[in-house]
Amino acid sequence: MIEPKYGDKGTIEPDIFSIWFNPIFIEVQRNVYTKEVMQKKIDLYEDYYDTGDWKDEPWQKPDKKVFPSILIITPT
């Protein structure tokens, strides 16, 4: 899925969600971001994890709930 939405503005917005053996959130960063900006993105993923909403996604297996890995692709 390209740019799936997981809530209102200010929540996670990965560039791609994919299942390749396991679920993966993919962020493609073409610009150079400061450490603070990247930490904010990571904090948003941690906040999403804490909500537990990911456990209700339709792709989840009923017997084993898995939080997606996060892959950040960046030139630096």
C-alpha positions as CSV (number, residue, x, y, z in Angstrom):
1,M,0.0,0.0,0.0
2,I,1.3,3.4,-0.9
3,E,1.1,6.2,1.8
4,P,-1.5,4.4,4.0
5,K,-3.2,6.6,6.7
6,Y,-3.3,5.3,10.3
7,G,-5.1,8.2,11.9
8,D,-5.4,11.9,11.8
9,K,-2.7,14.3,10.7
10,G,0.3,14.0,13.0
11,T,0.2,10.2,13.2
12,I,2.4,7.8,11.3
13,E,2.2,8.1,7.5
14,P,4.7,5.6,6.0
15,D,5.5,5.9,2.3
16,I,4.9,2.2,1.8
17,F,3.3,-0.6,3.8
18,S,4.3,-4.1,2.6
19,I,4.1,-7.6,3.7
20,W,7.2,-9.5,2.6
21,F,7.2,-12.5,4.8
22,N,6.6,-10.0,7.7
23,P,4.9,-6.6,7.7
24,I,7.1,-3.6,7.0
25,F,6.6,0.1,7.2
26,I,8.9,1.8,4.7
27,E,10.0,5.4,4.9
28,V,11.9,6.9,1.9
29,Q,13.8,10.0,2.9
30,R,15.3,11.8,0.0
31,N,16.2,14.9,2.0
32,V,18.6,15.3,4.8
33,Y,16.8,15.6,8.1
34,T,18.1,16.7,11.5
35,K,18.4,14.2,14.3
36,E,15.4,15.9,16.0
37,V,13.2,15.5,12.9
38,M,14.1,11.8,12.6
39,Q,13.5,11.3,16.3
40,K,10.0,12.8,15.9
41,K,9.2,10.3,13.2
42,I,10.4,7.4,15.4
43,D,8.4,8.8,18.3
44,L,5.3,8.7,16.1
45,Y,5.9,5.0,15.4
46,E,6.4,4.3,19.1
47,D,3.1,6.2,19.9
48,Y,1.3,4.1,17.3
49,Y,2.7,0.9,18.9
50,D,1.6,2.1,22.3
51,T,-2.0,2.5,21.1
52,G,-2.3,-1.2,20.2
53,D,-4.4,-0.2,17.1
54,W,-2.1,-2.1,14.9
55,K,-3.3,-5.4,16.4
56,D,-6.7,-4.8,14.7
57,E,-5.3,-4.4,11.2
58,P,-7.0,-6.8,8.7
59,W,-3.6,-8.3,7.7
60,Q,-2.9,-9.5,11.2
61,K,-3.0,-13.3,11.9
62,P,-5.6,-14.1,14.6
63,D,-3.1,-16.3,16.5
64,K,0.0,-14.0,16.4
65,K,-0.1,-10.2,16.4
66,V,3.0,-8.6,14.9
67,F,4.1,-5.0,14.8
68,P,5.7,-4.1,11.5
69,S,9.4,-3.6,11.1
70,I,10.4,-0.1,10.1
71,L,12.8,0.4,7.2
72,I,14.1,3.9,6.7
73,I,15.9,4.4,3.4
74,T,18.0,7.6,3.2
75,P,21.0,8.8,1.3
76,T,22.8,9.6,4.6
